[in-house]
Amino acid sequence: MSNIDKMEIDGSITKVIKGAKYEVTLENNHKVICTVAGKLRMHKINLVLGDNATVAISPYDLTKGIIIWRNK
């Protein structure tokens, strides 16, 4: 996903799905299934239920995304 075709939206992790996937509820109450970005995996950043996160979503498929940042 290039930088041009992505939207960054804040949300909250509402469900942990097996296989390193998460369900994130965005600010507009839209639910997205997300994976974790490589930098977060590389630095072993733990994501738990209730964490706020920034999600990158492609405008072509609004049901899937990538968690690119964990907000405190």
PDB file of N, CA, C and O in Angstrom:
ATOM      1  N   MET A   1       0.855  -1.168   0.000  1.00  0.00           N
ATOM      2  CA  MET A   1       0.000   0.000   0.000  1.00  0.00           C
ATOM      3  C   MET A   1       0.902   1.232   0.000  1.00  0.00           C
ATOM      4  O   MET A   1       1.680   1.433   0.933  1.00  0.00           O
ATOM      5  N   SER A   2       0.802   2.038  -1.021  1.00  0.00           N
ATOM      6  CA  SER A   2       1.650   3.220  -1.086  1.00  0.00           C
ATOM      7  C   SER A   2       1.073   4.323  -0.215  1.00  0.00           C
ATOM      8  O   SER A   2      -0.071   4.242   0.233  1.00  0.00           O
ATOM      9  N   ASN A   3       1.872   5.351   0.021  1.00  0.00           N
ATOM     10  CA  ASN A   3       1.428   6.452   0.867  1.00  0.00           C
ATOM     11  C   ASN A   3       0.302   7.245   0.236  1.00  0.00           C
ATOM     12  O   ASN A   3      -0.461   7.901   0.947  1.00  0.00           O
ATOM     13  N   ILE A   4       0.180   7.202  -1.077  1.00  0.00           N
ATOM     14  CA  ILE A   4      -0.829   8.010  -1.750  1.00  0.00           C
ATOM     15  C   ILE A   4      -2.223   7.441  -1.549  1.00  0.00           C
ATOM     16  O   ILE A   4      -3.165   8.196  -1.308  1.00  0.00           O
ATOM     17  N   ASP A   5      -2.377   6.109  -1.642  1.00  0.00           N
ATOM     18  CA  ASP A   5      -3.715   5.558  -1.548  1.00  0.00           C
ATOM     19  C   ASP A   5      -4.103   5.052  -0.179  1.00  0.00           C
ATOM     20  O   ASP A   5      -4.756   4.012  -0.096  1.00  0.00           O
ATOM     21  N   LYS A   6      -3.747   5.712   0.886  1.00  0.00           N
ATOM     22  CA  LYS A   6      -4.203   5.251   2.185  1.00  0.00           C
ATOM     23  C   LYS A   6      -4.811   6.394   2.989  1.00  0.00           C
ATOM     24  O   LYS A   6      -4.415   7.554   2.873  1.00  0.00           O
ATOM     25  N   MET A   7      -5.781   6.020   3.804  1.00  0.00           N
ATOM     26  CA  MET A   7      -6.397   6.965   4.732  1.00  0.00           C
ATOM     27  C   MET A   7      -6.003   6.534   6.133  1.00  0.00           C
ATOM     28  O   MET A   7      -6.059   5.347   6.454  1.00  0.00           O
ATOM     29  N   GLU A   8      -5.610   7.474   6.963  1.00  0.00           N
ATOM     30  CA  GLU A   8      -5.241   7.170   8.348  1.00  0.00           C
ATOM     31  C   GLU A   8      -6.350   7.659   9.264  1.00  0.00           C
ATOM     32  O   GLU A   8      -6.690   8.842   9.276  1.00  0.00           O
ATOM     33  N   ILE A   9      -6.911   6.727  10.035  1.00  0.00           N
ATOM     34  CA  ILE A   9      -8.037   7.031  10.907  1.00  0.00           C
ATOM     35  C   ILE A   9      -7.747   6.440  12.277  1.00  0.00           C
ATOM     36  O   ILE A   9      -7.183   5.350  12.378  1.00  0.00           O
ATOM     37  N   ASP A  10      -8.132   7.158  13.341  1.00  0.00           N
ATOM     38  CA  ASP A  10      -7.949   6.658  14.699  1.00  0.00           C
ATOM     39  C   ASP A  10      -9.127   5.785  15.091  1.00  0.00           C
ATOM     40  O   ASP A  10     -10.256   5.987  14.644  1.00  0.00           O
ATOM     41  N   GLY A  11      -8.830   4.808  15.942  1.00  0.00           N
ATOM     42  CA  GLY A  11      -9.869   3.908  16.411  1.00  0.00           C
ATOM     43  C   GLY A  11      -9.445   3.203  17.679  1.00  0.00           C
ATOM     44  O   GLY A  11      -8.393   3.495  18.248  1.00  0.00           O
ATOM     45  N   SER A  12     -10.279   2.269  18.116  1.00  0.00           N
ATOM     46  CA  SER A  12     -10.034   1.543  19.348  1.00  0.00           C
ATOM     47  C   SER A  12     -10.164   0.042  19.081  1.00  0.00           C
ATOM     48  O   SER A  12     -11.072  -0.386  18.368  1.00  0.00           O
ATOM     49  N   ILE A  13      -9.252  -0.759  19.656  1.00  0.00           N
ATOM     50  CA  ILE A  13      -9.285  -2.205  19.461  1.00  0.00           C
ATOM     51  C   ILE A  13     -10.429  -2.779  20.293  1.00  0.00           C
ATOM     52  O   ILE A  13     -10.462  -2.608  21.512  1.00  0.00           O
ATOM     53  N   THR A  14     -11.369  -3.463  19.628  1.00  0.00           N
ATOM     54  CA  THR A  14     -12.534  -3.996  20.324  1.00  0.00           C
ATOM     55  C   THR A  14     -12.540  -5.510  20.405  1.00  0.00           C
ATOM     56  O   THR A  14     -13.279  -6.076  21.211  1.00  0.00           O
ATOM     57  N   LYS A  15     -11.729  -6.185  19.587  1.00  0.00           N
ATOM     58  CA  LYS A  15     -11.732  -7.649  19.595  1.00  0.00           C
ATOM     59  C   LYS A  15     -10.386  -8.149  19.104  1.00  0.00           C
ATOM     60  O   LYS A  15      -9.828  -7.608  18.150  1.00  0.00           O
ATOM     61  N   VAL A  16      -9.865  -9.180  19.752  1.00  0.00           N
ATOM     62  CA  VAL A  16      -8.622  -9.813  19.328  1.00  0.00           C
ATOM     63  C   VAL A  16      -8.995 -11.119  18.627  1.00  0.00           C
ATOM     64  O   VAL A  16      -9.650 -11.982  19.210  1.00  0.00           O
ATOM     65  N   ILE A  17      -8.569 -11.251  17.366  1.00  0.00           N
ATOM     66  CA  ILE A  17      -8.870 -12.424  16.560  1.00  0.00           C
ATOM     67  C   ILE A  17      -7.583 -13.223  16.404  1.00  0.00           C
ATOM     68  O   ILE A  17      -6.505 -12.642  16.278  1.00  0.00           O
ATOM     69  N   LYS A  18      -7.686 -14.543  16.411  1.00  0.00           N
ATOM     70  CA  LYS A  18      -6.471 -15.343  16.320  1.00  0.00           C
ATOM     71  C   LYS A  18      -5.824 -15.159  14.951  1.00  0.00           C
ATOM     72  O   LYS A  18      -6.501 -14.858  13.968  1.00  0.00           O
ATOM     73  N   GLY A  19      -4.519 -15.340  14.899  1.00  0.00           N
ATOM     74  CA  GLY A  19      -3.771 -15.119  13.676  1.00  0.00           C
ATOM     75  C   GLY A  19      -3.243 -13.699  13.585  1.00  0.00           C
ATOM     76  O   GLY A  19      -3.013 -13.191  12.488  1.00  0.00           O
ATOM     77  N   ALA A  20      -3.048 -13.048  14.738  1.00  0.00           N
ATOM     78  CA  ALA A  20      -2.507 -11.679  14.807  1.00  0.00           C
ATOM     79  C   ALA A  20      -3.379 -10.674  14.067  1.00  0.00           C
ATOM     80  O   ALA A  20      -2.873  -9.779  13.389  1.00  0.00           O
ATOM     81  N   LYS A  21      -4.686 -10.828  14.202  1.00  0.00           N
ATOM     82  CA  LYS A  21      -5.622  -9.874  13.611  1.00  0.00           C
ATOM     83  C   LYS A  21      -6.458  -9.255  14.722  1.00  0.00           C
ATOM     84  O   LYS A  21      -6.640  -9.846  15.786  1.00  0.00           O
ATOM     85  N   TYR A  22      -6.950  -8.078  14.460  1.00  0.00           N
ATOM     86  CA  TYR A  22      -7.717  -7.334  15.445  1.00  0.00           C
ATOM     87  C   TYR A  22      -8.925  -6.708  14.770  1.00  0.00           C
ATOM     88  O   TYR A  22      -8.875  -6.358  13.591  1.00  0.00           O
ATOM     89  N   GLU A  23     -10.011  -6.570  15.524  1.00  0.00           N
ATOM     90  CA  GLU A  23     -11.155  -5.796  15.048  1.00  0.00           C
ATOM     91  C   GLU A  23     -11.060  -4.430  15.696  1.00  0.00           C
ATOM     92  O   GLU A  23     -10.992  -4.318  16.920  1.00  0.00           O
ATOM     93  N   VAL A  24     -11.057  -3.401  14.885  1.00  0.00           N
ATOM     94  CA  VAL A  24     -10.908  -2.033  15.361  1.00  0.00           C
ATOM     95  C   VAL A  24     -12.181  -1.265  15.016  1.00  0.00           C
ATOM     96  O   VAL A  24     -12.644  -1.293  13.876  1.00  0.00           O
ATOM     97  N   THR A  25     -12.743  -0.579  16.012  1.00  0.00           N
ATOM     98  CA  THR A  25     -13.879   0.294  15.781  1.00  0.00           C
ATOM     99  C   THR A  25     -13.342   1.707  15.609  1.00  0.00           C
ATOM    100  O   THR A  25     -12.697   2.248  16.507  1.00  0.00           O
ATOM    101  N   LEU A  26     -13.608   2.297  14.460  1.00  0.00           N
ATOM    102  CA  LEU A  26     -13.095   3.619  14.137  1.00  0.00           C
ATOM    103  C   LEU A  26     -13.928   4.704  14.799  1.00  0.00           C
ATOM    104  O   LEU A  26     -14.945   4.419  15.433  1.00  0.00           O
ATOM    105  N   GLU A  27     -13.491   5.954  14.649  1.00  0.00           N
ATOM    106  CA  GLU A  27     -14.193   7.085  15.250  1.00  0.00           C
ATOM    107  C   GLU A  27     -15.622   7.219  14.737  1.00  0.00           C
ATOM    108  O   GLU A  27     -16.493   7.711  15.454  1.00  0.00           O
ATOM    109  N   ASN A  28     -15.870   6.784  13.501  1.00  0.00           N
ATOM    110  CA  ASN A  28     -17.204   6.898  12.913  1.00  0.00           C
ATOM    111  C   ASN A  28     -18.022   5.615  13.105  1.00  0.00           C
ATOM    112  O   ASN A  28     -18.993   5.392  12.381  1.00  0.00           O
ATOM    113  N   ASN A  29     -17.637   4.765  14.081  1.00  0.00           N
ATOM    114  CA  ASN A  29     -18.316   3.508  14.438  1.00  0.00           C
ATOM    115  C   ASN A  29     -18.293   2.465  13.332  1.00  0.00           C
ATOM    116  O   ASN A  29     -19.117   1.550  13.340  1.00  0.00           O
ATOM    117  N   HIS A  30     -17.375   2.577  12.386  1.00  0.00           N
ATOM    118  CA  HIS A  30     -17.182   1.575  11.340  1.00  0.00           C
ATOM    119  C   HIS A  30     -16.191   0.536  11.865  1.00  0.00           C
ATOM    120  O   HIS A  30     -15.177   0.903  12.457  1.00  0.00           O
ATOM    121  N   LYS A  31     -16.467  -0.759  11.658  1.00  0.00           N
ATOM    122  CA  LYS A  31     -15.576  -1.814  12.144  1.00  0.00           C
ATOM    123  C   LYS A  31     -14.700  -2.326  11.014  1.00  0.00           C
ATOM    124  O   LYS A  31     -15.171  -2.568   9.902  1.00  0.00           O
ATOM    125  N   VAL A  32     -13.406  -2.488  11.320  1.00  0.00           N
ATOM    126  CA  VAL A  32     -12.405  -2.885  10.335  1.00  0.00           C
ATOM    127  C   VAL A  32     -11.580  -4.030  10.916  1.00  0.00           C
ATOM    128  O   VAL A  32     -11.222  -4.001  12.094  1.00  0.00           O
ATOM    129  N   ILE A  33     -11.276  -5.038  10.096  1.00  0.00           N
ATOM    130  CA  ILE A  33     -10.375  -6.125  10.491  1.00  0.00           C
ATOM    131  C   ILE A  33      -8.958  -5.703  10.105  1.00  0.00           C
ATOM    132  O   ILE A  33      -8.690  -5.391   8.945  1.00  0.00           O
ATOM    133  N   CYS A  34      -8.051  -5.695  11.088  1.00  0.00           N
ATOM    134  CA  CYS A  34      -6.703  -5.157  10.859  1.00  0.00           C
ATOM    135  C   CYS A  34      -5.622  -6.167  11.217  1.00  0.00           C
ATOM    136  O   CYS A  34      -5.796  -7.021  12.086  1.00  0.00           O
ATOM    137  N   THR A  35      -4.505  -6.039  10.518  1.00  0.00           N
ATOM    138  CA  THR A  35      -3.282  -6.744  10.873  1.00  0.00           C
ATOM    139  C   THR A  35      -2.319  -5.715  11.462  1.00  0.00           C
ATOM    140  O   THR A  35      -2.610  -4.519  11.488  1.00  0.00           O
ATOM    141  N   VAL A  36      -1.185  -6.191  11.929  1.00  0.00           N
ATOM    142  CA  VAL A  36      -0.207  -5.311  12.565  1.00  0.00           C
ATOM    143  C   VAL A  36       0.907  -5.004  11.578  1.00  0.00           C
ATOM    144  O   VAL A  36       1.373  -5.898  10.872  1.00  0.00           O
ATOM    145  N   ALA A  37       1.334  -3.759  11.522  1.00  0.00           N
ATOM    146  CA  ALA A  37       2.409  -3.347  10.625  1.00  0.00           C
ATOM    147  C   ALA A  37       3.729  -3.998  11.042  1.00  0.00           C
ATOM    148  O   ALA A  37       3.910  -4.384  12.196  1.00  0.00           O
ATOM    149  N   GLY A  38       4.630  -4.108  10.095  1.00  0.00           N
ATOM    150  CA  GLY A  38       5.902  -4.769  10.320  1.00  0.00           C
ATOM    151  C   GLY A  38       6.778  -4.117  11.375  1.00  0.00           C
ATOM    152  O   GLY A  38       7.462  -4.816  12.123  1.00  0.00           O
ATOM    153  N   LYS A  39       6.771  -2.790  11.450  1.00  0.00           N
ATOM    154  CA  LYS A  39       7.587  -2.096  12.452  1.00  0.00           C
ATOM    155  C   LYS A  39       7.089  -2.396  13.862  1.00  0.00           C
ATOM    156  O   LYS A  39       7.893  -2.527  14.785  1.00  0.00           O
ATOM    157  N   LEU A  40       5.765  -2.508  14.040  1.00  0.00           N
ATOM    158  CA  LEU A  40       5.233  -2.838  15.364  1.00  0.00           C
ATOM    159  C   LEU A  40       5.607  -4.272  15.744  1.00  0.00           C
ATOM    160  O   LEU A  40       5.915  -4.546  16.904  1.00  0.00           O
ATOM    161  N   ARG A  41       5.581  -5.178  14.779  1.00  0.00           N
ATOM    162  CA  ARG A  41       5.985  -6.562  15.045  1.00  0.00           C
ATOM    163  C   ARG A  41       7.479  -6.642  15.348  1.00  0.00           C
ATOM    164  O   ARG A  41       7.899  -7.366  16.250  1.00  0.00           O
ATOM    165  N   MET A  42       8.279  -5.891  14.586  1.00  0.00           N
ATOM    166  CA  MET A  42       9.722  -5.948  14.739  1.00  0.00           C
ATOM    167  C   MET A  42      10.149  -5.464  16.128  1.00  0.00           C
ATOM    168  O   MET A  42      11.068  -6.024  16.726  1.00  0.00           O
ATOM    169  N   HIS A  43       9.487  -4.434  16.634  1.00  0.00           N
ATOM    170  CA  HIS A  43       9.835  -3.880  17.938  1.00  0.00           C
ATOM    171  C   HIS A  43       9.013  -4.490  19.068  1.00  0.00           C
ATOM    172  O   HIS A  43       9.094  -4.041  20.212  1.00  0.00           O
ATOM    173  N   LYS A  44       8.209  -5.530  18.741  1.00  0.00           N
ATOM    174  CA  LYS A  44       7.430  -6.296  19.718  1.00  0.00           C
ATOM    175  C   LYS A  44       6.515  -5.410  20.554  1.00  0.00           C
ATOM    176  O   LYS A  44       6.484  -5.517  21.780  1.00  0.00           O
ATOM    177  N   ILE A  45       5.774  -4.537  19.885  1.00  0.00           N
ATOM    178  CA  ILE A  45       4.808  -3.679  20.549  1.00  0.00           C
ATOM    179  C   ILE A  45       3.554  -4.506  20.820  1.00  0.00           C
ATOM    180  O   ILE A  45       2.965  -5.063  19.893  1.00  0.00           O
ATOM    181  N   ASN A  46       3.142  -4.589  22.085  1.00  0.00           N
ATOM    182  CA  ASN A  46       1.975  -5.377  22.448  1.00  0.00           C
ATOM    183  C   ASN A  46       0.705  -4.554  22.256  1.00  0.00           C
ATOM    184  O   ASN A  46       0.644  -3.388  22.645  1.00  0.00           O
ATOM    185  N   LEU A  47      -0.292  -5.164  21.661  1.00  0.00           N
ATOM    186  CA  LEU A  47      -1.596  -4.539  21.483  1.00  0.00           C
ATOM    187  C   LEU A  47      -2.605  -5.342  22.279  1.00  0.00           C
ATOM    188  O   LEU A  47      -2.686  -6.563  22.140  1.00  0.00           O
ATOM    189  N   VAL A  48      -3.377  -4.659  23.115  1.00  0.00           N
ATOM    190  CA  VAL A  48      -4.378  -5.334  23.934  1.00  0.00           C
ATOM    191  C   VAL A  48      -5.739  -4.693  23.704  1.00  0.00           C
ATOM    192  O   VAL A  48      -5.853  -3.619  23.112  1.00  0.00           O
ATOM    193  N   LEU A  49      -6.746  -5.366  24.178  1.00  0.00           N
ATOM    194  CA  LEU A  49      -8.115  -4.897  24.047  1.00  0.00           C
ATOM    195  C   LEU A  49      -8.275  -3.523  24.699  1.00  0.00           C
ATOM    196  O   LEU A  49      -7.874  -3.332  25.847  1.00  0.00           O
ATOM    197  N   GLY A  50      -8.847  -2.585  23.988  1.00  0.00           N
ATOM    198  CA  GLY A  50      -9.073  -1.239  24.518  1.00  0.00           C
ATOM    199  C   GLY A  50      -8.019  -0.222  24.123  1.00  0.00           C
ATOM    200  O   GLY A  50      -8.209   0.969  24.366  1.00  0.00           O
ATOM    201  N   ASP A  51      -6.916  -0.646  23.525  1.00  0.00           N
ATOM    202  CA  ASP A  51      -5.889   0.301  23.086  1.00  0.00           C
ATOM    203  C   ASP A  51      -6.409   1.177  21.956  1.00  0.00           C
ATOM    204  O   ASP A  51      -7.178   0.725  21.107  1.00  0.00           O
ATOM    205  N   ASN A  52      -5.986   2.419  21.954  1.00  0.00           N
ATOM    206  CA  ASN A  52      -6.275   3.302  20.828  1.00  0.00           C
ATOM    207  C   ASN A  52      -5.184   3.116  19.794  1.00  0.00           C
ATOM    208  O   ASN A  52      -4.011   2.970  20.137  1.00  0.00           O
ATOM    209  N   ALA A  53      -5.572   3.123  18.522  1.00  0.00           N
ATOM    210  CA  ALA A  53      -4.609   2.858  17.464  1.00  0.00           C
ATOM    211  C   ALA A  53      -4.938   3.693  16.243  1.00  0.00           C
ATOM    212  O   ALA A  53      -6.083   4.096  16.038  1.00  0.00           O
ATOM    213  N   THR A  54      -3.913   3.950  15.430  1.00  0.00           N
ATOM    214  CA  THR A  54      -4.100   4.597  14.141  1.00  0.00           C
ATOM    215  C   THR A  54      -4.063   3.513  13.079  1.00  0.00           C
ATOM    216  O   THR A  54      -3.149   2.689  13.048  1.00  0.00           O
ATOM    217  N   VAL A  55      -5.072   3.521  12.205  1.00  0.00           N
ATOM    218  CA  VAL A  55      -5.245   2.474  11.208  1.00  0.00           C
ATOM    219  C   VAL A  55      -5.122   3.083   9.821  1.00  0.00           C
ATOM    220  O   VAL A  55      -5.695   4.136   9.546  1.00  0.00           O
ATOM    221  N   ALA A  56      -4.369   2.414   8.943  1.00  0.00           N
ATOM    222  CA  ALA A  56      -4.272   2.814   7.539  1.00  0.00           C
ATOM    223  C   ALA A  56      -5.241   1.941   6.740  1.00  0.00           C
ATOM    224  O   ALA A  56      -5.185   0.712   6.803  1.00  0.00           O
ATOM    225  N   ILE A  57      -6.128   2.595   5.988  1.00  0.00           N
ATOM    226  CA  ILE A  57      -7.150   1.885   5.222  1.00  0.00           C
ATOM    227  C   ILE A  57      -7.041   2.298   3.766  1.00  0.00           C
ATOM    228  O   ILE A  57      -6.873   3.477   3.452  1.00  0.00           O
ATOM    229  N   SER A  58      -7.139   1.319   2.886  1.00  0.00           N
ATOM    230  CA  SER A  58      -7.170   1.594   1.456  1.00  0.00           C
ATOM    231  C   SER A  58      -8.569   2.056   1.070  1.00  0.00           C
ATOM    232  O   SER A  58      -9.551   1.496   1.559  1.00  0.00           O
ATOM    233  N   PRO A  59      -8.687   3.056   0.213  1.00  0.00           N
ATOM    234  CA  PRO A  59     -10.025   3.503  -0.210  1.00  0.00           C
ATOM    235  C   PRO A  59     -10.730   2.477  -1.090  1.00  0.00           C
ATOM    236  O   PRO A  59     -11.924   2.616  -1.356  1.00  0.00           O
ATOM    237  N   TYR A  60     -10.018   1.453  -1.546  1.00  0.00           N
ATOM    238  CA  TYR A  60     -10.608   0.447  -2.414  1.00  0.00           C
ATOM    239  C   TYR A  60     -11.302  -0.662  -1.633  1.00  0.00           C
ATOM    240  O   TYR A  60     -12.257  -1.261  -2.129  1.00  0.00           O
ATOM    241  N   ASP A  61     -10.831  -0.946  -0.409  1.00  0.00           N
ATOM    242  CA  ASP A  61     -11.455  -1.964   0.440  1.00  0.00           C
ATOM    243  C   ASP A  61     -11.540  -1.411   1.853  1.00  0.00           C
ATOM    244  O   ASP A  61     -10.544  -1.396   2.577  1.00  0.00           O
ATOM    245  N   LEU A  62     -12.715  -0.960   2.247  1.00  0.00           N
ATOM    246  CA  LEU A  62     -12.883  -0.298   3.537  1.00  0.00           C
ATOM    247  C   LEU A  62     -13.127  -1.262   4.690  1.00  0.00           C
ATOM    248  O   LEU A  62     -13.424  -0.824   5.802  1.00  0.00           O
ATOM    249  N   THR A  63     -13.008  -2.563   4.451  1.00  0.00           N
ATOM    250  CA  THR A  63     -13.234  -3.535   5.515  1.00  0.00           C
ATOM    251  C   THR A  63     -11.944  -4.074   6.107  1.00  0.00           C
ATOM    252  O   THR A  63     -11.987  -4.773   7.119  1.00  0.00           O
ATOM    253  N   LYS A  64     -10.796  -3.771   5.509  1.00  0.00           N
ATOM    254  CA  LYS A  64      -9.512  -4.270   5.985  1.00  0.00           C
ATOM    255  C   LYS A  64      -8.543  -3.108   6.161  1.00  0.00           C
ATOM    256  O   LYS A  64      -8.630  -2.096   5.466  1.00  0.00           O
ATOM    257  N   GLY A  65      -7.618  -3.273   7.104  1.00  0.00           N
ATOM    258  CA  GLY A  65      -6.650  -2.210   7.346  1.00  0.00           C
ATOM    259  C   GLY A  65      -5.395  -2.740   8.010  1.00  0.00           C
ATOM    260  O   GLY A  65      -5.256  -3.937   8.262  1.00  0.00           O
ATOM    261  N   ILE A  66      -4.479  -1.813   8.288  1.00  0.00           N
ATOM    262  CA  ILE A  66      -3.214  -2.129   8.938  1.00  0.00           C
ATOM    263  C   ILE A  66      -3.045  -1.182  10.117  1.00  0.00           C
ATOM    264  O   ILE A  66      -3.170   0.033   9.965  1.00  0.00           O
ATOM    265  N   ILE A  67      -2.762  -1.734  11.286  1.00  0.00           N
ATOM    266  CA  ILE A  67      -2.495  -0.893  12.460  1.00  0.00           C
ATOM    267  C   ILE A  67      -1.066  -0.392  12.336  1.00  0.00           C
ATOM    268  O   ILE A  67      -0.122  -1.181  12.357  1.00  0.00           O
ATOM    269  N   ILE A  68      -0.906   0.930  12.207  1.00  0.00           N
ATOM    270  CA  ILE A  68       0.428   1.490  11.998  1.00  0.00           C
ATOM    271  C   ILE A  68       0.971   2.211  13.224  1.00  0.00           C
ATOM    272  O   ILE A  68       2.156   2.541  13.266  1.00  0.00           O
ATOM    273  N   TRP A  69       0.124   2.462  14.228  1.00  0.00           N
ATOM    274  CA  TRP A  69       0.576   3.193  15.407  1.00  0.00           C
ATOM    275  C   TRP A  69      -0.313   2.866  16.580  1.00  0.00           C
ATOM    276  O   TRP A  69      -1.533   2.792  16.432  1.00  0.00           O
ATOM    277  N   ARG A  70       0.284   2.666  17.762  1.00  0.00           N
ATOM    278  CA  ARG A  70      -0.500   2.470  18.978  1.00  0.00           C
ATOM    279  C   ARG A  70      -0.422   3.746  19.790  1.00  0.00           C
ATOM    280  O   ARG A  70       0.666   4.170  20.180  1.00  0.00           O
ATOM    281  N   ASN A  71      -1.566   4.361  20.046  1.00  0.00           N
ATOM    282  CA  ASN A  71      -1.627   5.597  20.829  1.00  0.00           C
ATOM    283  C   ASN A  71      -1.758   5.261  22.306  1.00  0.00           C
ATOM    284  O   ASN A  71      -2.399   4.277  22.675  1.00  0.00           O
ATOM    285  N   LYS A  72      -1.149   6.082  23.143  1.00  0.00           N
ATOM    286  CA  LYS A  72      -1.235   5.845  24.587  1.00  0.00           C
ATOM    287  C   LYS A  72      -2.401   6.574  25.191  1.00  0.00           C
ATOM    288  O   LYS A  72      -2.624   6.487  26.398  1.00  0.00           O
TER     289      LYS A  72
END
